[in-house]
Amino acid sequence: MRMVDLIEKKRNGFQLTKEEIQFIISGFTSGDIPDYQMSAFSMAVFFQGMTKEERVYLTEAMVQSGDQIDLSEIKGIKVDKHSTGGVGDTTTLVLAPLVASVGVPVAKMSGRGLGHTGGTIDKLESVEGFHVEISNEEFIRLVNQNHIAVIGQSANLTPADKKLYALRDVTATVDSIPLIASSIMSKKIAAGADAIVLDVKTGSGAFMKNLDDAKELAQTMVDIGNGVGRKTKAIISDMSQPLGFAVGNALEVKEAIDTLKGQGPEDLHELCLTLGSHMVVLAEKAANNEEARKMLEEVMHNGKALESFKAFLAAQGGDSSVVDNPEKLPTAPFTIEVPAKASGYVAEITAEVIGVAAMMLGAGRATKDSVIDLAVGVMLNKKVGDYVQAGESLVTIHSSQENVPEVIEKIYSAYRLDDTEIAKPTLIYTEIH
């Protein structure tokens, strides 16, 4: 086989075979296929797309390029959840202990964030002593014991994806749905879960800004997951404004604790129950979503979900007393209110701009080498549809500095007020099977 022939074949709109795609991915991973040929291939895919079969072959080839985690020693059906990201997306912190408390094994491999706030691991490290540097054997033992553990992402997981993503980033081929879907799904499949629930975001704070693109991405990922023998479902959820109230690492842990008690923000609470219900059904712990939802509401109510979170933190070295004493979490020295300049209804909160404001405070990484301040961030006091009086606080800033005029201006630019009443945005648009 010659790479130039395969580039031409895809450029002309023909379907590649499984063997041809494996040749491309293994050759690129080993360095036998140079960047310039892979760039040409990526652009051919960008314009010609890929068939359902090609997308499965591409994902499988990327999974096979590196380590695959064997979770067979964990009892039960292992269900993973993936979100396509957003601002204030605290769902994993809630979902993992929530579904674990009804007996669903959650073996979570997570990364660190590069963006508005930290990733799941950064957020969990707001709890003193918590760490993810555990062996695979310990990881499996903890999931069998507590139904939940989190480990850092293996350095050799889907190396083909890492190489290809870096190339796509500099060749204007990032926003190709077959390439996005295979990138996400290869990591989830290599991480060893039996079933996967996807939370695909749409709106100003999401990668997929419009609903049709989000649906196409979700359907593509579901098809890939089912095509490689992993039960996969997706929901499309709103990210036109930040999820919940908290944007920042320790602030989001506190919000997760409130949500596990059944006292969290309405949108975060509802999204976690929806995603969690799908996870419980895929794990065959409930016959349908209604039954699963009742189970999850019950463990929020009787305290089992919170106990699950405590056991999880303690097992990985964390100070679990923060669950009952959230004031032990890192706390910023300054809180600054951002008052509304006029009265009216909140018509819009641009999620991405709020995320940037949090990053300016130090809650996220602008580069891989940035050091996160776990205590800082923003708390939204008003969401879309709420009425605000002039002088009332829109946002509370948690800062390491007393004066942050640029952050305040950034927050003002994210909010738009209107005289007429605004309906609250739809949270969950549709489900994809």
C-alpha positions in Angstrom: 0.0 0.0 0.0 1.1 3.6 -0.7 -0.1 6.5 1.4 -0.4 8.7 -1.7 -2.9 6.3 -3.3 -5.0 6.3 -0.1 -5.0 10.1 0.1 -6.2 10.2 -3.6 -8.9 7.5 -2.9 -10.3 9.5 0.0 -10.0 12.8 -1.9 -12.1 11.3 -4.7 -14.8 10.3 -2.2 -14.3 6.5 -2.2 -14.6 4.3 1.0 -11.4 3.0 2.6 -11.2 -0.6 3.9 -10.4 -1.5 7.4 -6.9 -2.6 6.4 -6.2 0.7 4.6 -7.2 2.7 7.6 -5.1 0.5 9.9 -2.2 1.0 7.5 -2.6 4.8 7.7 -2.9 5.0 11.5 -0.1 2.5 12.4 2.2 4.1 9.8 1.5 7.6 11.2 2.0 6.5 14.8 5.3 4.8 14.0 6.5 7.8 12.0 6.6 6.0 8.7 3.9 8.3 7.3 5.1 11.9 7.5 3.0 14.8 8.8 2.5 16.4 5.4 0.8 13.2 4.1 -1.4 12.9 7.2 -2.3 16.6 6.8 -3.4 15.9 3.3 -5.4 12.9 4.4 -7.1 14.9 7.2 -8.1 17.6 4.8 -9.5 14.9 2.4 -11.6 13.6 5.3 -12.6 17.1 6.2 -14.2 17.7 2.8 -15.3 14.1 1.9 -16.4 12.9 5.3 -16.4 9.2 6.2 -18.9 6.4 6.1 -20.3 4.8 9.3 -17.9 1.8 8.7 -14.9 4.0 8.1 -15.5 5.9 11.4 -15.6 2.6 13.3 -12.4 1.4 11.6 -10.6 4.7 12.3 -11.6 4.6 16.0 -10.5 0.9 16.4 -7.2 1.7 14.7 -6.6 4.6 17.2 -7.5 2.4 20.1 -5.0 -0.3 19.0 -2.2 2.3 18.7 -1.5 2.2 22.4 -2.5 0.8 25.8 -5.9 -0.6 26.4 -7.1 -0.8 30.0 -8.4 -4.2 31.1 -11.3 -3.8 33.6 -12.5 -7.4 33.4 -11.6 -8.0 37.1 -14.2 -5.4 38.1 -17.5 -7.0 38.9 -20.5 -5.7 37.0 -21.1 -3.6 33.9 -18.7 -0.7 33.9 -20.3 2.5 32.7 -18.3 5.6 31.7 -19.6 9.1 31.0 -18.1 11.7 28.7 -19.0 15.4 28.4 -17.8 17.4 25.4 -17.0 20.2 27.9 -18.2 23.6 28.8 -18.2 26.1 31.6 -19.0 25.1 35.2 -19.4 21.5 34.1 -19.4 19.8 37.5 -21.3 16.7 36.4 -18.6 14.1 36.9 -18.0 15.1 40.5 -21.7 14.5 41.2 -22.4 11.6 38.8 -19.5 9.3 39.8 -20.4 9.0 43.5 -24.2 9.2 42.8 -24.3 6.2 40.5 -21.7 4.3 42.5 -24.0 4.6 45.5 -26.6 2.4 43.7 -24.0 -0.3 42.9 -22.9 0.8 39.4 -19.1 0.4 39.1 -17.5 3.7 37.9 -13.9 3.2 36.9 -13.0 6.7 35.7 -9.9 7.7 33.9 -9.6 11.5 33.8 -7.3 14.2 32.7 -6.3 17.7 33.7 -8.0 20.7 32.1 -6.5 23.1 29.6 -9.0 26.0 29.5 -11.5 27.8 31.7 -11.2 25.7 34.8 -9.3 22.6 35.8 -10.2 19.1 34.7 -11.9 16.6 37.0 -8.6 15.7 38.6 -7.7 19.3 39.3 -11.1 19.9 40.9 -10.7 16.8 43.1 -7.3 17.9 44.2 -9.0 20.9 45.9 -9.5 18.2 48.6 -6.3 18.1 50.7 -4.4 14.8 50.2 -6.5 13.5 47.3 -4.4 11.9 44.6 -4.8 9.8 41.4 -1.3 8.3 41.3 -2.4 4.8 42.1 -1.5 1.5 40.4 -3.9 -0.3 38.1 -4.2 -3.1 40.7 -5.2 -0.6 43.4 -7.6 1.2 41.0 -9.4 -2.1 40.3 -9.5 -3.0 44.0 -11.0 0.4 44.9 -13.7 0.1 42.3 -14.6 -3.4 43.5 -14.6 -2.1 47.1 -16.4 1.3 46.7 -17.8 1.1 43.2 -15.8 4.2 42.3 -12.2 5.3 41.7 -10.4 7.8 39.5 -7.0 7.4 37.9 -4.9 9.7 35.8 -4.9 9.1 32.0 -2.2 6.6 30.9 0.5 8.3 28.9 0.3 5.7 26.2 -3.5 5.8 25.7 -4.3 6.3 22.0 -1.0 7.9 21.0 -2.3 8.1 17.4 -5.0 10.4 18.6 -2.5 12.7 20.4 -0.4 13.0 17.2 -3.3 13.4 14.9 -5.0 16.0 17.2 -1.8 18.1 17.3 -1.7 18.0 13.5 -5.4 18.9 13.1 -4.9 21.9 15.4 -2.4 23.5 13.0 -4.0 22.4 9.7 -7.6 23.8 10.1 -9.1 20.3 10.4 -10.2 20.3 14.0 -13.9 20.7 13.3 -14.4 17.5 11.2 -17.1 15.4 12.8 -15.6 12.0 11.9 -12.2 13.1 13.3 -13.7 14.7 16.5 -15.9 11.6 17.1 -13.1 9.1 16.6 -10.8 11.1 18.9 -13.3 11.2 21.8 -14.5 7.6 21.4 -11.0 6.0 21.0 -10.1 7.3 24.4 -13.3 6.1 26.0 -13.0 2.7 24.4 -9.3 2.3 25.3 -10.2 3.1 28.9 -12.1 -0.1 29.1 -15.8 0.7 29.9 -18.5 -1.7 28.8 -21.1 1.1 28.2 -20.8 4.9 27.6 -23.1 7.8 28.2 -22.3 10.9 26.3 -23.3 14.5 27.2 -22.9 16.5 24.0 -23.1 20.2 24.7 -24.5 22.9 22.4 -24.6 26.7 22.7 -22.1 29.5 23.1 -20.0 27.8 25.7 -19.8 24.5 23.7 -17.6 23.3 20.9 -20.7 22.6 18.9 -22.4 26.0 18.8 -25.6 24.9 17.0 -28.0 22.0 17.7 -27.8 20.3 14.3 -24.0 19.9 14.6 -24.3 18.6 18.1 -26.9 16.1 17.0 -24.6 14.9 14.1 -21.6 14.6 16.5 -23.7 12.7 19.1 -25.2 10.3 16.5 -21.7 9.6 15.1 -20.3 8.8 18.5 -23.2 6.6 19.4 -22.8 4.7 16.1 -19.1 4.2 16.7 -19.6 3.0 20.3 -22.3 0.6 19.3 -20.3 -0.4 16.3 -17.4 -1.6 18.5 -19.7 -3.4 20.9 -20.0 -0.8 23.6 -23.6 0.1 24.6 -23.7 3.8 23.9 -26.3 6.6 24.4 -26.1 10.4 24.2 -28.0 13.3 25.3 -27.8 16.8 23.9 -27.7 19.5 26.7 -27.5 23.2 26.8 -24.3 25.2 27.3 -25.5 28.6 26.2 -24.9 29.7 29.8 -22.6 28.1 32.5 -24.0 25.0 34.1 -24.9 25.5 37.8 -23.6 28.6 39.7 -19.9 27.8 40.3 -17.0 28.2 37.9 -13.7 27.3 39.7 -12.2 24.3 41.2 -12.9 24.3 45.0 -16.1 26.2 44.3 -17.3 23.4 42.0 -16.5 20.7 44.6 -18.6 22.6 47.1 -21.4 22.8 44.5 -21.1 19.0 43.9 -21.5 18.4 47.6 -24.7 20.5 47.7 -26.0 18.6 44.6 -25.3 15.2 46.2 -27.5 16.3 49.1 -30.3 17.2 46.6 -29.7 20.9 47.3 -27.7 21.9 44.2 -28.6 24.3 41.3 -31.7 23.2 39.4 -30.0 22.7 36.1 -27.0 20.7 37.5 -29.3 18.6 39.6 -31.6 17.8 36.6 -28.7 17.0 34.2 -27.0 14.7 36.8 -30.3 12.8 37.3 -30.8 12.4 33.6 -27.3 11.2 32.8 -27.2 9.1 35.9 -30.5 7.4 35.0 -29.0 6.4 31.6 -25.9 5.0 33.4 -27.9 3.0 35.8 -30.1 1.5 33.0 -27.0 0.6 30.9 -25.5 -1.1 33.9 -28.7 -3.1 34.2 -29.4 -2.0 37.7 -32.8 -0.6 36.7 -35.3 -1.6 33.9 -36.0 1.9 32.7 -35.1 5.6 33.3 -38.0 6.3 35.6 -37.0 3.4 38.0 -33.4 4.5 37.8 -34.2 8.1 38.6 -36.2 7.1 41.7 -33.2 5.1 42.9 -30.9 8.1 42.4 -33.3 10.5 44.1 -33.5 8.1 47.1 -29.7 8.0 47.6 -29.6 11.8 47.5 -32.3 11.9 50.1 -31.0 9.2 52.5 -27.4 10.4 52.4 -25.9 7.3 50.6 -24.7 9.4 47.7 -22.8 11.7 50.1 -21.3 8.7 51.9 -20.2 7.3 48.6 -18.3 10.6 47.9 -16.7 10.5 51.3 -15.5 6.9 50.9 -14.1 7.7 47.5 -12.2 10.7 48.7 -10.8 8.9 51.7 -9.8 5.8 49.7 -7.5 8.0 47.5 -5.9 9.9 50.4 -8.3 12.9 50.5 -9.6 14.6 53.7 -13.2 13.4 53.5 -14.3 15.7 56.4 -14.6 18.5 53.8 -17.9 16.9 52.8 -19.4 17.9 56.1 -17.1 21.0 56.5 -16.8 22.6 53.1 -15.1 25.6 54.7 -12.0 23.3 54.8 -11.7 23.6 51.0 -9.3 26.2 49.6 -10.8 29.7 50.1 -9.8 32.9 48.2 -8.9 35.8 50.4 -11.2 38.3 48.6 -14.8 38.2 47.5 -15.9 41.0 45.1 -19.6 41.6 44.1 -20.4 42.6 40.5 -23.6 44.7 40.8 -26.1 45.0 37.9 -25.8 48.5 36.3 -29.6 48.5 35.5 -32.7 46.5 36.4 -34.1 43.9 34.0 -34.3 40.2 33.1 -31.1 38.3 32.3 -31.5 37.6 28.6 -28.1 36.1 28.0 -24.9 35.0 29.8 -22.2 34.1 27.3 -20.7 31.0 28.9 -17.3 31.2 27.1 -16.8 34.8 28.4 -17.5 33.7 32.0 -15.0 30.9 31.5 -12.4 33.3 30.4 -13.1 35.6 33.4 -12.5 32.5 35.7 -9.2 31.7 33.8 -8.0 35.3 34.2 -8.4 34.9 38.0 -6.2 31.7 37.8 -8.9 29.0 37.9 -7.7 27.5 34.6 -4.7 26.9 32.5 -3.8 29.2 29.6 -0.9 26.9 28.8 0.1 23.4 29.8 2.6 24.9 32.3 0.2 27.3 34.0 -0.3 26.7 37.8 -4.0 26.6 38.8 -5.2 28.5 41.9 -7.8 26.0 43.3 -9.5 28.6 45.5 -10.5 31.3 42.9 -13.4 31.5 40.5 -16.8 33.0 40.1 -20.3 32.3 41.5 -23.2 33.3 39.4 -26.0 34.9 41.4 -28.4 35.4 38.5 -29.0 33.1 35.5 -30.9 33.5 32.3 -34.6 34.3 33.0 -34.0 35.8 36.5 -35.0 39.3 37.3 -32.3 41.6 38.7 -32.6 45.0 40.4 -30.0 47.7 39.7 -27.3 47.3 42.3 -28.1 43.7 43.0 -25.1 41.3 42.6 -24.9 39.4 39.3 -21.8 37.5 40.2 -19.5 37.0 43.2 -15.8 36.9 42.3 -13.5 34.8 44.5 -10.1 36.3 44.0 -6.5 36.2 45.3 -6.3 39.9 44.6 -8.3 42.8 46.0 -8.7 44.6 42.7 -9.6 42.8 39.4 -11.1 45.5 37.1 -10.4 43.5 33.9 -12.3 40.5 35.3 -15.2 42.7 36.3 -15.4 44.2 32.8 -15.2 40.7 31.3 -18.1 39.6 33.4 -20.2 42.7 32.5 -19.6 41.9 28.8 -21.0 38.3 29.3 -24.3 39.5 30.7 -27.1 41.0 28.6 -30.3 42.4 30.3 -33.7 43.0 28.7 -36.9 44.8 29.9 -39.1 41.9 28.8 -39.4 38.6 30.7 -37.2 35.8 29.2 -38.0 32.1 29.4 -35.3 29.9 31.0 -33.4 28.0 28.3 -34.1 24.4 27.5 -31.6 22.2 29.4 -32.0 18.9 27.6 -32.8 18.9 23.9 -32.9 15.3 22.9 -31.6 11.8 23.4 -29.7 9.8 20.8 -29.6 6.0 20.8 
